[in-house]
Amino acid sequence: MTVKNTILKNVRELGGGLGDLGTLLPLAILLIVNNGLSPVAVFLFVGLHYLVTGLYFRIPLPVQPLKAMAVIALATGATAQQIGATGIWMGVILLLLAATDLAGLLSRIFTKPIVRGIQLAVGLFLVQKGLELITTPPVVFLAVPSVESSPWLAIGLAAISGLIVLGLSMQHRVPATLVLLPLGILAGLFMVPAESMPAMGEGLTIPTPLIPTWNDFATALFLMVIPQAPLTFGNAVVSTCHVSRDYFGDRAQRVTPRSVCTSLGIGNLIGGLFGALPCCHGAGGLTAHYRFGARTGRATILMGALFVFVGLLFGDSVHGLFALIPPAMLGALLVYVGIEHCMMLGDVLPHRRAAFLALLIGGIALGTHNIATGFTVGMVVGLLMKRFPSMMAENAKL
């Protein structure tokens, strides 16, 4: 293999890895700016998780934020310690599932309609949060609330951002995030007065432990862990294993419920001790990697190296840059990601029972503002539908 071919393959793999940044970066940036997560901890531990994932699984398995946790944290203003406690909780739970092999048993409970219903709920929450960011003027910049403007400015920025995202989504070469976020930073640099510019950090920074208190653990358990756990297992474990085999066949033999639980457990447990972003592997992210050209673990290894480089070299200085991005532009990205998440429902819509169950979970979760409630009701109704198939005319298997 020539040097030129090697370089081209690495570029293609890295391009595929960048395909999932539309989910990771908006949520990470919002949690850094709004909730006080350390940028160096976020980028460093996401990068390390990417590196280990690529080296072990050897396919482009993604590393994504826990979406339900992220939305709840943003909505409630959860602290960095509470978010770290969520990561530790999830790490312990997933490692217990892997150690006891309950992962394989539970994977049979999370049928496709249940998983799709949870994904629909998260998608609706992402759309809701995105619309809130767009329609909550007159604050134009997250870290400079004194810079105010007309609500039409935020709506205009969101509209332009939406057109950019839609235009770029029609091709599989350049992820919208790589265009929109630099434009957002440039907009901030031109629109924010020099005296209002946020302070920049010092550069190279080593993350320090951020140990949560018992109150943080208690709050995290009921506020974020219980709503997140079903989604993590259903989408990040079960669905990811299925999609991996669909795309890569025997090359995905290492992707099992037990190994995925172990990967997520170790990553979140260690990262949680430093207040890093709680992460998962997701079927949607795997599809994004594959769609943009990633075919091997080299994609995630290159992504990991890039994130580690950014985290260590720039450290907390990236906080000031992220704070310049207008929230309306991030909101447009979240709306798009949310809609994409909701569209995963498509493969169960032709089946009446399955569609009813998925829509029920999503609707109840949105109505109660609680994904755990929607999941619980969905599980009960799903069991009743199996026990009494005459409840609905169609006898299609869930």
C-alpha positions as CSV (number, residue, x, y, z in Angstrom):
1,M,0.0,0.0,0.0
2,T,1.4,3.4,-1.0
3,V,1.8,6.3,1.3
4,K,-0.8,8.2,-0.8
5,N,-3.4,5.4,-0.5
6,T,-2.7,5.2,3.3
7,I,-3.3,9.0,3.6
8,L,-6.5,8.8,1.6
9,K,-7.8,5.9,3.6
10,N,-7.1,7.8,6.9
11,V,-8.8,10.9,5.6
12,R,-11.8,8.9,4.6
13,E,-12.0,7.2,8.0
14,L,-11.5,10.5,9.8
15,G,-14.3,12.0,7.7
16,G,-16.5,9.2,8.6
17,G,-15.7,9.7,12.3
18,L,-16.6,13.4,12.0
19,G,-20.1,12.5,10.8
20,D,-21.5,12.1,14.3
21,L,-20.3,15.5,15.6
22,G,-23.8,17.0,15.0
23,T,-25.0,15.2,18.1
24,L,-21.9,15.3,20.3
25,L,-20.7,18.9,19.9
26,P,-23.9,20.8,20.4
27,L,-24.8,18.9,23.6
28,A,-21.2,19.0,24.9
29,I,-20.9,22.8,24.3
30,L,-24.2,23.5,26.0
31,L,-23.2,21.4,29.0
32,I,-19.8,23.2,29.2
33,V,-21.3,26.7,29.0
34,N,-24.5,26.2,30.9
35,N,-23.7,23.5,33.4
36,G,-20.0,24.2,34.1
37,L,-18.4,21.0,32.7
38,S,-14.7,21.3,32.3
39,P,-13.8,21.5,28.5
40,V,-10.5,19.6,29.1
41,A,-12.3,16.8,31.0
42,V,-15.0,16.6,28.3
43,F,-12.6,16.4,25.3
44,L,-9.9,14.3,27.0
45,F,-12.1,11.6,28.3
46,V,-14.3,11.4,25.2
47,G,-11.0,11.1,23.2
48,L,-9.7,8.3,25.4
49,H,-13.0,6.5,25.2
50,Y,-12.9,6.8,21.4
51,L,-9.3,5.5,21.3
52,V,-10.1,2.4,23.4
53,T,-13.3,1.7,21.5
54,G,-11.5,1.8,18.2
55,L,-8.6,-0.4,19.4
56,Y,-10.9,-3.1,20.9
57,F,-14.0,-3.3,18.7
58,R,-12.2,-2.5,15.4
59,I,-15.3,-1.0,13.8
60,P,-16.3,2.7,13.9
61,L,-18.4,2.4,17.1
62,P,-19.3,5.9,18.2
63,V,-18.9,7.7,21.5
64,Q,-21.9,9.9,22.1
65,P,-23.3,11.9,25.1
66,L,-26.1,10.3,27.1
67,K,-28.9,12.3,25.4
68,A,-31.7,11.9,28.0
69,M,-29.2,12.9,30.7
70,A,-28.0,15.9,28.7
71,V,-31.5,17.2,28.0
72,I,-32.5,16.9,31.7
73,A,-29.3,18.5,32.9
74,L,-29.8,21.4,30.6
75,A,-33.4,21.8,31.6
76,T,-32.8,21.6,35.3
77,G,-29.4,23.4,35.5
78,A,-27.7,20.3,37.0
79,T,-24.2,20.9,38.4
80,A,-21.0,19.4,37.1
81,Q,-20.8,17.3,40.3
82,Q,-24.3,15.9,39.6
83,I,-23.5,15.1,36.0
84,G,-20.3,13.4,37.2
85,A,-22.4,11.4,39.7
86,T,-24.6,10.3,36.8
87,G,-21.6,9.0,35.0
88,I,-20.5,7.0,38.1
89,W,-24.0,5.6,38.6
90,M,-24.2,4.5,35.0
91,G,-20.7,3.0,35.1
92,V,-21.5,0.9,38.2
93,I,-24.9,-0.2,36.8
94,L,-23.4,-1.2,33.4
95,L,-20.5,-3.0,34.9
96,L,-22.9,-5.0,37.2
97,L,-24.9,-6.0,34.1
98,A,-21.7,-7.1,32.3
99,A,-20.3,-9.0,35.3
100,T,-23.6,-10.9,36.0
101,D,-24.4,-11.4,32.3
102,L,-27.8,-9.8,32.9
103,A,-27.1,-7.8,29.7
104,G,-27.9,-10.8,27.5
105,L,-31.1,-11.5,29.5
106,L,-32.3,-8.0,29.4
107,S,-31.6,-7.6,25.7
108,R,-34.5,-9.9,25.1
109,I,-36.9,-7.6,27.0
110,F,-36.0,-4.4,25.0
111,T,-37.9,-5.2,21.8
112,K,-37.7,-2.8,18.8
113,P,-40.9,-0.9,19.6
114,I,-39.7,-0.2,23.1
115,V,-36.3,1.0,21.8
116,R,-38.0,3.1,19.1
117,G,-40.4,4.6,21.7
118,I,-37.5,5.7,23.9
119,Q,-35.6,7.1,20.9
120,L,-38.8,9.0,19.9
121,A,-39.0,10.5,23.4
122,V,-35.4,11.7,23.3
123,G,-35.9,13.1,19.8
124,L,-38.9,15.1,21.0
125,F,-37.0,16.4,24.0
126,L,-34.1,17.5,21.7
127,V,-36.5,19.3,19.4
128,Q,-38.1,21.0,22.4
129,K,-34.8,22.1,23.8
130,G,-33.7,23.3,20.4
131,L,-36.8,25.5,20.0
132,E,-36.3,26.9,23.5
133,L,-32.8,28.0,22.6
134,I,-34.2,29.7,19.5
135,T,-37.1,31.4,21.1
136,T,-35.6,32.6,24.3
137,P,-34.3,36.0,23.3
138,P,-33.2,38.7,23.8
139,V,-30.1,36.9,25.1
140,V,-28.0,36.2,22.0
141,F,-24.8,34.8,23.5
142,L,-24.7,32.3,26.3
143,A,-21.7,33.7,28.2
144,V,-22.5,37.4,27.5
145,P,-26.1,37.9,28.6
146,S,-25.6,41.7,28.6
147,V,-25.4,41.6,24.8
148,E,-29.1,41.8,23.9
149,S,-31.0,42.2,20.6
150,S,-34.3,41.8,18.9
151,P,-36.0,38.3,19.0
152,W,-35.8,38.5,15.2
153,L,-32.0,38.2,15.3
154,A,-32.2,34.8,17.1
155,I,-34.9,33.6,14.7
156,G,-32.9,34.8,11.7
157,L,-29.8,33.1,12.9
158,A,-31.7,29.9,13.5
159,A,-33.3,30.1,10.0
160,I,-30.0,30.5,8.3
161,S,-28.5,27.7,10.4
162,G,-31.4,25.5,9.5
163,L,-30.9,26.1,5.8
164,I,-27.2,25.3,6.1
165,V,-27.9,22.1,8.0
166,L,-30.5,21.0,5.5
167,G,-28.3,21.8,2.6
168,L,-25.3,19.9,4.0
169,S,-27.5,16.9,5.0
170,M,-28.2,16.2,1.4
171,Q,-24.5,15.2,0.8
172,H,-22.3,12.9,2.8
173,R,-19.0,14.7,2.6
174,V,-19.0,17.6,5.1
175,P,-20.8,17.3,8.5
176,A,-23.0,20.3,9.2
177,T,-21.3,20.8,12.5
178,L,-17.9,21.5,11.0
179,V,-19.5,24.4,9.0
180,L,-22.0,25.8,11.5
181,L,-19.9,25.9,14.7
182,P,-17.0,27.9,13.1
183,L,-19.6,30.3,11.6
184,G,-21.1,30.7,15.1
185,I,-17.8,31.5,16.6
186,L,-17.1,34.0,13.8
187,A,-20.5,35.6,14.4
188,G,-19.7,36.0,18.1
189,L,-16.3,37.5,17.3
190,F,-17.9,40.1,15.0
191,M,-21.0,40.9,17.1
192,V,-19.7,40.9,20.7
193,P,-18.0,44.2,21.8
194,A,-14.4,43.7,22.7
195,E,-15.0,44.8,26.3
196,S,-17.7,42.0,26.7
197,M,-15.6,39.2,25.3
198,P,-15.4,36.2,27.7
199,A,-11.9,35.6,29.2
200,M,-9.9,32.8,27.6
201,G,-8.1,30.1,29.5
202,E,-4.4,29.3,29.8
203,G,-4.0,26.5,27.4
204,L,-2.5,23.2,28.6
205,T,-4.6,21.9,31.5
206,I,-4.7,18.6,33.3
207,P,-8.1,17.6,34.6
208,T,-8.5,17.2,38.4
209,P,-10.9,14.9,40.2
210,L,-14.3,16.2,40.9
211,I,-15.8,14.0,43.6
212,P,-19.6,14.3,44.0
213,T,-21.2,14.5,47.4
214,W,-23.9,12.0,48.7
215,N,-26.5,14.6,47.9
216,D,-25.2,14.8,44.3
217,F,-25.5,11.0,44.0
218,A,-29.1,11.1,45.3
219,T,-30.1,13.9,43.0
220,A,-28.4,12.3,40.0
221,L,-30.1,9.0,40.6
222,F,-33.7,10.2,40.6
223,L,-33.2,13.2,38.2
224,M,-31.0,11.7,35.5
225,V,-30.0,8.0,36.0
226,I,-33.5,6.4,36.2
227,P,-34.8,8.2,33.0
228,Q,-31.5,7.5,31.2
229,A,-30.9,3.8,32.0
230,P,-33.6,2.3,29.8
231,L,-32.5,4.3,26.8
232,T,-28.8,3.5,27.4
233,F,-29.5,-0.2,27.5
234,G,-32.1,-0.2,24.7
235,N,-30.3,2.0,22.2
236,A,-26.6,2.0,23.3
237,V,-26.4,-1.7,23.9
238,V,-29.1,-3.8,22.3
239,S,-29.8,-1.6,19.2
240,T,-26.0,-0.9,18.7
241,C,-25.3,-4.7,18.7
242,H,-28.0,-5.3,16.0
243,V,-26.9,-2.4,13.8
244,S,-23.2,-3.4,14.1
245,R,-24.0,-6.9,12.7
246,D,-26.2,-5.4,9.9
247,Y,-23.3,-3.2,8.7
248,F,-20.2,-5.3,9.5
249,G,-21.3,-8.9,9.8
250,D,-18.7,-11.1,11.4
251,R,-16.3,-8.2,11.8
252,A,-18.7,-7.0,14.6
253,Q,-18.3,-10.3,16.6
254,R,-16.7,-8.4,19.5
255,V,-19.8,-6.1,19.8
256,T,-21.9,-8.1,22.3
257,P,-24.2,-6.8,25.1
258,R,-21.6,-7.8,27.7
259,S,-18.7,-6.1,25.9
260,V,-20.6,-2.9,25.2
261,C,-21.7,-2.7,28.8
262,T,-18.1,-3.2,30.0
263,S,-16.9,-0.5,27.6
264,L,-19.5,2.0,28.8
265,G,-19.2,1.0,32.4
266,I,-15.4,1.6,32.6
267,G,-15.5,4.8,30.5
268,N,-18.3,6.4,32.6
269,L,-17.0,5.3,35.9
270,I,-13.5,6.8,35.3
271,G,-14.8,9.9,33.5
272,G,-17.4,10.5,36.2
273,L,-14.7,10.9,38.8
274,F,-13.4,13.9,36.8
275,G,-16.7,15.4,36.0
276,A,-16.5,14.4,32.3
277,L,-19.4,14.0,29.9
278,P,-21.3,10.7,30.5
279,C,-21.2,8.8,27.2
280,C,-22.6,5.8,25.4
281,H,-22.3,4.0,22.1
282,G,-25.4,4.6,19.9
283,A,-27.0,3.0,16.9
284,G,-27.7,6.4,15.3
285,G,-24.1,7.4,15.7
286,L,-22.9,4.2,14.1
287,T,-25.1,4.9,11.2
288,A,-23.7,8.4,10.9
289,H,-20.1,7.1,10.9
290,Y,-20.9,4.5,8.3
291,R,-22.9,6.9,6.1
292,F,-19.9,9.3,6.0
293,G,-17.5,6.6,5.0
294,A,-16.0,5.0,8.2
295,R,-15.4,1.3,7.8
296,T,-12.8,0.4,10.4
297,G,-11.8,1.2,14.0
298,R,-9.2,3.6,12.5
299,A,-12.0,6.2,12.3
300,T,-12.6,6.2,16.1
301,I,-8.9,6.0,16.8
302,L,-8.3,9.1,14.7
303,M,-11.2,10.8,16.4
304,G,-9.9,9.9,19.8
305,A,-6.5,11.3,19.0
306,L,-8.1,14.6,17.8
307,F,-10.2,15.0,20.9
308,V,-7.2,14.2,23.2
309,F,-5.1,16.8,21.3
310,V,-7.8,19.5,21.6
311,G,-8.4,18.7,25.3
312,L,-4.7,18.8,26.4
313,L,-3.4,21.5,24.1
314,F,-6.2,24.1,24.3
315,G,-7.6,23.1,27.7
316,D,-10.2,25.4,29.2
317,S,-9.4,28.1,26.7
318,V,-12.0,26.6,24.4
319,H,-14.7,27.6,26.9
320,G,-14.5,31.2,25.8
321,L,-14.8,30.3,22.1
322,F,-17.8,28.0,22.6
323,A,-19.5,30.7,24.7
324,L,-19.5,33.0,21.6
325,I,-21.7,30.7,19.6
326,P,-25.3,32.1,19.5
327,P,-27.6,29.6,21.2
328,A,-30.1,30.0,18.3
329,M,-27.5,28.3,16.0
330,L,-27.0,25.4,18.5
331,G,-30.8,25.2,18.8
332,A,-31.1,24.7,15.0
333,L,-28.6,21.8,15.3
334,L,-30.5,20.2,18.2
335,V,-33.8,20.5,16.3
336,Y,-32.3,18.7,13.3
337,V,-30.7,16.0,15.5
338,G,-34.0,15.6,17.3
339,I,-36.0,15.2,14.1
340,E,-33.4,12.6,12.8
341,H,-33.8,10.7,16.1
342,C,-37.6,10.7,15.8
343,M,-37.3,9.4,12.2
344,M,-35.9,6.2,13.6
345,L,-39.5,5.3,14.2
346,G,-40.0,4.7,10.5
347,D,-39.3,1.0,10.6
348,V,-42.1,0.2,13.1
349,L,-44.8,2.4,11.6
350,P,-46.0,-0.2,9.1
351,H,-46.9,-2.5,12.0
352,R,-49.9,-1.3,14.0
353,R,-49.1,-2.8,17.4
354,A,-45.5,-1.8,17.3
355,A,-46.2,1.7,16.1
356,F,-48.9,2.1,18.8
357,L,-46.5,1.1,21.5
358,A,-43.6,3.3,20.3
359,L,-45.9,6.3,19.9
360,L,-47.4,5.7,23.4
361,I,-44.0,5.7,25.0
362,G,-42.9,8.9,23.2
363,G,-46.2,10.7,23.9
364,I,-46.4,9.8,27.6
365,A,-42.7,10.8,28.1
366,L,-43.3,14.2,26.4
367,G,-46.5,14.8,28.3
368,T,-45.1,13.9,31.7
369,H,-41.6,15.4,30.9
370,N,-40.2,12.0,32.1
371,I,-38.7,9.3,29.9
372,A,-38.8,6.8,32.7
373,T,-42.6,7.2,33.0
374,G,-43.1,6.6,29.3
375,F,-40.8,3.6,29.3
376,T,-42.6,2.1,32.4
377,V,-46.0,2.5,30.9
378,G,-44.8,1.1,27.6
379,M,-43.3,-2.0,29.2
380,V,-46.6,-2.7,31.0
381,V,-48.7,-2.1,27.9
382,G,-46.3,-4.2,25.9
383,L,-46.6,-7.1,28.3
384,L,-50.4,-6.8,28.3
385,M,-50.5,-6.8,24.5
386,K,-48.5,-10.0,24.5
387,R,-50.6,-11.6,27.2
388,F,-53.9,-10.6,25.5
389,P,-53.2,-10.3,21.8
390,S,-56.9,-9.7,21.1
391,M,-56.4,-6.2,22.6
392,M,-55.5,-5.2,19.0
393,A,-56.5,-6.8,15.7
394,E,-53.0,-7.3,14.4
395,N,-51.1,-10.2,15.7
396,A,-47.7,-9.1,14.5
397,K,-44.9,-10.1,16.7
398,L,-43.3,-7.2,18.7
